[in-house]
Amino acid sequence: MRIKTVVAQSLSRKFFTMRLLLIGTFIMIFVGIGLAIQPTQAQNEEVCPAFVEQAIIEVGDLCENLGRNVACYGHNDVESTLYQGVSVSRFDAPADRIELTSLNTIRTAPLNESLGRWGIALLSAQANLPGTVPGQNVVMMLVGDASLENQITPDQHISTGSLVTVEVELPTNLRDQPSITGNIVGSVEAGTRLSADMISEDQTWIRIPQPAGDVVWISRDLVSENSGLNQLPHPSPTQISPMQSFYFNAGIGQSTCAEASGTLFIQGPNNIRVDLQVNGVDISIGSTIALSFVSPTQMQVATLSGTGYVVGTTVPAGHAVTIDLDSNHIGIPESVSVVQRMDDATIARYGLSEAIPENLLHYQIQLQPITELVSNDVPDGNVSTINGVVTSTINTVPSVVNTTVGTVNNVTGGMVQTGVNVGNSGIGVDVGVNVGGIGADVGLDVGGDEGLNLNLNLDLDGDGDGLNLNLNLFGR
């Protein structure tokens, strides 16, 4: 100890002052982070007003049997604008309905406890699904401070209209393309009755939608004649239907109830992949997803069940990505983040989805607790290096209970090394700095049973041994 004291006293006053300032700065930064995070965690633990869940349940009675390409006014209050030249009788009270082909924008109001108001709208869209049974629609529920702008104008969308029934006159094959060279995917016997929703450009093949969402083609010459066949629409390379492309916007959080914040829940038929364009970004769902804003220029896409695909990035259930938006709220495809497991706060945020009545959905939504997620779905972050020098490490490890603060002699190369762990105890941050062989290592745990936990390790002489300080505030 005497040797260390002599060495420390021999250090110049200039370097000693610089080190203390550096260390003090780190401590102030991390304490600030801790104070900023604590209220957010307390907010997430608040219980939503009972009428929020009751409002969702009431929508089940008001908007059931919605049909295809229809919007329903679910709960007060909802505002809408129509395309020019379109008129409807009314869409200003719960249970009112409107065709999506008429709808330009729709907005739901944020939660107002004192007035007992909170907007909910339910939409049933065809998206790129064929004209099959009415139940196979894309269900969208818009809640809280959020809005949608339909990007498919009335003159753009393709509607399959009414189905035309025909009877097969001879045993024949069903093909995947309207051509004799198309692959045979099935066959039907004479006397089979089929429903057609499209006819080929040359009028010689009719399209037959299947219950699972697929389509097959059969030669028109092999079915009974029906004048309605000539009125069927022709196929398009891309099926365009109302709300298949839209802009989404939402407020950032709520002070009283995170679950009631602006969110769009989207669910497609089970095991059928549906393509959408959201804020100019291609998103596919074979699942249930939720959209929300985490900042004014950043949108989160979370997969609640099944699998989602965001600009080619696979997002499994229980995970989410974010995407940056420009000043016009158009998504920047190359900004899609790495896939991250949803933490407890995010899962709680979307917990309201489990209360959506089953009669409005294809299947009930059940969120996975974070402990049940497969640990290897999202690999840990990698250490990036420049000429062999450690620059940063970021790991997401939900199973971590406490953040381990590294020792000062692990800080090397005159660089700054950072580590971030998100675990059951909250958020852990570890920062180390080494200047001229003199090091400082500061660790901070925020949240969970640990409260605010500050770890400080100083090495003033560069020999790898130093002073350790552990400070715990608000812990149990």
MOUR-V543525 format. One record per residue. N is the residue number from 1. RES is the residue in three letters. PHI is phi in whole degrees, 0 to 359 (none if undefined). Layout:
# MOUR-V543525
N_RES_PHI + N_RES_PHI
This chain:
# MOUR-V543525
1_MET_none + 2_ARG_297 + 3_ILE_297 + 4_LYS_299 + 5_THR_296 + 6_VAL_298 + 7_VAL_296 + 8_ALA_298 + 9_GLN_292 + 10_SER_281 + 11_LEU_293 + 12_SER_292 + 13_ARG_300 + 14_LYS_296 + 15_PHE_292 + 16_PHE_296 + 17_THR_297 + 18_MET_298 + 19_ARG_296 + 20_LEU_296 + 21_LEU_298 + 22_LEU_297 + 23_ILE_295 + 24_GLY_298 + 25_THR_298 + 26_PHE_300 + 27_ILE_297 + 28_MET_296 + 29_ILE_298 + 30_PHE_288 + 31_VAL_296 + 32_GLY_298 + 33_ILE_299 + 34_GLY_297 + 35_LEU_293 + 36_ALA_289 + 37_ILE_280 + 38_GLN_305 + 39_PRO_297 + 40_THR_298 + 41_GLN_293 + 42_ALA_295 + 43_GLN_298 + 44_ASN_295 + 45_GLU_274 + 46_GLU_292 + 47_VAL_266 + 48_CYS_291 + 49_PRO_303 + 50_ALA_298 + 51_PHE_290 + 52_VAL_296 + 53_GLU_293 + 54_GLN_295 + 55_ALA_297 + 56_ILE_299 + 57_ILE_296 + 58_GLU_296 + 59_VAL_299 + 60_GLY_300 + 61_ASP_277 + 62_LEU_282 + 63_CYS_241 + 64_GLU_289 + 65_ASN_53 + 66_LEU_286 + 67_GLY_81 + 68_ARG_251 + 69_ASN_56 + 70_VAL_225 + 71_ALA_248 + 72_CYS_237 + 73_TYR_284 + 74_GLY_272 + 75_HIS_207 + 76_ASN_297 + 77_ASP_243 + 78_VAL_230 + 79_GLU_245 + 80_SER_213 + 81_THR_233 + 82_LEU_252 + 83_TYR_293 + 84_GLN_301 + 85_GLY_89 + 86_VAL_260 + 87_SER_227 + 88_VAL_227 + 89_SER_294 + 90_ARG_191 + 91_PHE_207 + 92_ASP_217 + 93_ALA_212 + 94_PRO_309 + 95_ALA_87 + 96_ASP_295 + 97_ARG_229 + 98_ILE_212 + 99_GLU_290 + 100_LEU_297 + 101_THR_296 + 102_SER_266 + 103_LEU_271 + 104_ASN_267 + 105_THR_226 + 106_ILE_216 + 107_ARG_224 + 108_THR_252 + 109_ALA_279 + 110_PRO_290 + 111_LEU_294 + 112_ASN_227 + 113_GLU_299 + 114_SER_297 + 115_LEU_265 + 116_GLY_65 + 117_ARG_240 + 118_TRP_191 + 119_GLY_277 + 120_ILE_220 + 121_ALA_228 + 122_LEU_244 + 123_LEU_234 + 124_SER_238 + 125_ALA_245 + 126_GLN_283 + 127_ALA_50 + 128_ASN_255 + 129_LEU_281 + 130_PRO_291 + 131_GLY_283 + 132_THR_253 + 133_VAL_302 + 134_PRO_302 + 135_GLY_292 + 136_GLN_268 + 137_ASN_238 + 138_VAL_267 + 139_VAL_267 + 140_MET_235 + 141_MET_239 + 142_LEU_257 + 143_VAL_227 + 144_GLY_70 + 145_ASP_284 + 146_ALA_208 + 147_SER_210 + 148_LEU_232 + 149_GLU_239 + 150_ASN_291 + 151_GLN_263 + 152_ILE_255 + 153_THR_284 + 154_PRO_305 + 155_ASP_274 + 156_GLN_261 + 157_HIS_286 + 158_ILE_248 + 159_SER_247 + 160_THR_282 + 161_GLY_65 + 162_SER_279 + 163_LEU_283 + 164_VAL_249 + 165_THR_270 + 166_VAL_226 + 167_GLU_238 + 168_VAL_287 + 169_GLU_265 + 170_LEU_222 + 171_PRO_304 + 172_THR_208 + 173_ASN_269 + 174_LEU_254 + 175_ARG_238 + 176_ASP_275 + 177_GLN_224 + 178_PRO_282 + 179_SER_201 + 180_ILE_294 + 181_THR_269 + 182_GLY_293 + 183_ASN_294 + 184_ILE_281 + 185_VAL_245 + 186_GLY_173 + 187_SER_208 + 188_VAL_224 + 189_GLU_270 + 190_ALA_301 + 191_GLY_94 + 192_THR_290 + 193_ARG_265 + 194_LEU_232 + 195_SER_245 + 196_ALA_255 + 197_ASP_240 + 198_MET_211 + 199_ILE_226 + 200_SER_294 + 201_GLU_302 + 202_ASP_272 + 203_GLN_68 + 204_THR_255 + 205_TRP_230 + 206_ILE_241 + 207_ARG_263 + 208_ILE_243 + 209_PRO_290 + 210_GLN_252 + 211_PRO_303 + 212_ALA_279 + 213_GLY_101 + 214_ASP_279 + 215_VAL_227 + 216_VAL_227 + 217_TRP_238 + 218_ILE_224 + 219_SER_295 + 220_ARG_295 + 221_ASP_295 + 222_LEU_259 + 223_VAL_236 + 224_SER_296 + 225_GLU_284 + 226_ASN_214 + 227_SER_299 + 228_GLY_293 + 229_LEU_298 + 230_ASN_292 + 231_GLN_268 + 232_LEU_291 + 233_PRO_287 + 234_HIS_272 + 235_PRO_292 + 236_SER_237 + 237_PRO_307 + 238_THR_231 + 239_GLN_290 + 240_ILE_247 + 241_SER_222 + 242_PRO_305 + 243_MET_67 + 244_GLN_286 + 245_SER_231 + 246_PHE_205 + 247_TYR_255 + 248_PHE_245 + 249_ASN_218 + 250_ALA_204 + 251_GLY_286 + 252_ILE_258 + 253_GLY_69 + 254_GLN_218 + 255_SER_284 + 256_THR_252 + 257_CYS_204 + 258_ALA_299 + 259_GLU_294 + 260_ALA_270 + 261_SER_292 + 262_GLY_302 + 263_THR_212 + 264_LEU_241 + 265_PHE_265 + 266_ILE_230 + 267_GLN_228 + 268_GLY_262 + 269_PRO_302 + 270_ASN_299 + 271_ASN_67 + 272_ILE_239 + 273_ARG_278 + 274_VAL_238 + 275_ASP_260 + 276_LEU_228 + 277_GLN_236 + 278_VAL_244 + 279_ASN_52 + 280_GLY_81 + 281_VAL_251 + 282_ASP_282 + 283_ILE_230 + 284_SER_242 + 285_ILE_231 + 286_GLY_233 + 287_SER_187 + 288_THR_241 + 289_ILE_236 + 290_ALA_227 + 291_LEU_245 + 292_SER_205 + 293_PHE_252 + 294_VAL_260 + 295_SER_201 + 296_PRO_300 + 297_THR_236 + 298_GLN_216 + 299_MET_253 + 300_GLN_256 + 301_VAL_243 + 302_ALA_244 + 303_THR_266 + 304_LEU_270 + 305_SER_203 + 306_GLY_71 + 307_THR_217 + 308_GLY_243 + 309_TYR_225 + 310_VAL_241 + 311_VAL_49 + 312_GLY_86 + 313_THR_274 + 314_THR_279 + 315_VAL_239 + 316_PRO_288 + 317_ALA_303 + 318_GLY_84 + 319_HIS_232 + 320_ALA_209 + 321_VAL_227 + 322_THR_241 + 323_ILE_220 + 324_ASP_283 + 325_LEU_240 + 326_ASP_277 + 327_SER_296 + 328_ASN_262 + 329_HIS_65 + 330_ILE_267 + 331_GLY_292 + 332_ILE_256 + 333_PRO_307 + 334_GLU_287 + 335_SER_266 + 336_VAL_303 + 337_SER_284 + 338_VAL_292 + 339_VAL_288 + 340_GLN_236 + 341_ARG_295 + 342_MET_289 + 343_ASP_277 + 344_ASP_300 + 345_ALA_295 + 346_THR_291 + 347_ILE_299 + 348_ALA_295 + 349_ARG_301 + 350_TYR_263 + 351_GLY_297 + 352_LEU_297 + 353_SER_299 + 354_GLU_289 + 355_ALA_269 + 356_ILE_296 + 357_PRO_303 + 358_GLU_295 + 359_ASN_289 + 360_LEU_263 + 361_LEU_244 + 362_HIS_281 + 363_TYR_202 + 364_GLN_292 + 365_ILE_271 + 366_GLN_228 + 367_LEU_285 + 368_GLN_271 + 369_PRO_301 + 370_ILE_297 + 371_THR_287 + 372_GLU_265 + 373_LEU_288 + 374_VAL_290 + 375_SER_292 + 376_ASN_259 + 377_ASP_294 + 378_VAL_238 + 379_PRO_294 + 380_ASP_297 + 381_GLY_297 + 382_ASN_259 + 383_VAL_276 + 384_SER_267 + 385_THR_229 + 386_ILE_235 + 387_ASN_54 + 388_GLY_81 + 389_VAL_263 + 390_VAL_292 + 391_THR_249 + 392_SER_195 + 393_THR_222 + 394_ILE_230 + 395_ASN_237 + 396_THR_250 + 397_VAL_229 + 398_PRO_301 + 399_SER_277 + 400_VAL_292 + 401_VAL_265 + 402_ASN_228 + 403_THR_277 + 404_THR_269 + 405_VAL_271 + 406_GLY_290 + 407_THR_278 + 408_VAL_295 + 409_ASN_283 + 410_ASN_272 + 411_VAL_269 + 412_THR_230 + 413_GLY_76 + 414_GLY_68 + 415_MET_248 + 416_VAL_258 + 417_GLN_243 + 418_THR_236 + 419_GLY_221 + 420_VAL_230 + 421_ASN_237 + 422_VAL_247 + 423_GLY_222 + 424_ASN_294 + 425_SER_272 + 426_GLY_117 + 427_ILE_245 + 428_GLY_245 + 429_VAL_234 + 430_ASP_230 + 431_VAL_233 + 432_GLY_234 + 433_VAL_225 + 434_ASN_230 + 435_VAL_232 + 436_GLY_60 + 437_GLY_87 + 438_ILE_261 + 439_GLY_233 + 440_ALA_217 + 441_ASP_230 + 442_VAL_238 + 443_GLY_235 + 444_LEU_220 + 445_ASP_249 + 446_VAL_233 + 447_GLY_104 + 448_GLY_66 + 449_ASP_290 + 450_GLU_280 + 451_GLY_64 + 452_LEU_254 + 453_ASN_239 + 454_LEU_250 + 455_ASN_244 + 456_LEU_230 + 457_ASN_232 + 458_LEU_244 + 459_ASP_231 + 460_LEU_273 + 461_ASP_238 + 462_GLY_77 + 463_ASP_264 + 464_GLY_92 + 465_ASP_250 + 466_GLY_197 + 467_LEU_268 + 468_ASN_250 + 469_LEU_228 + 470_ASN_235 + 471_LEU_236 + 472_ASN_240 + 473_LEU_237 + 474_PHE_69 + 475_GLY_288 + 476_ARG_274
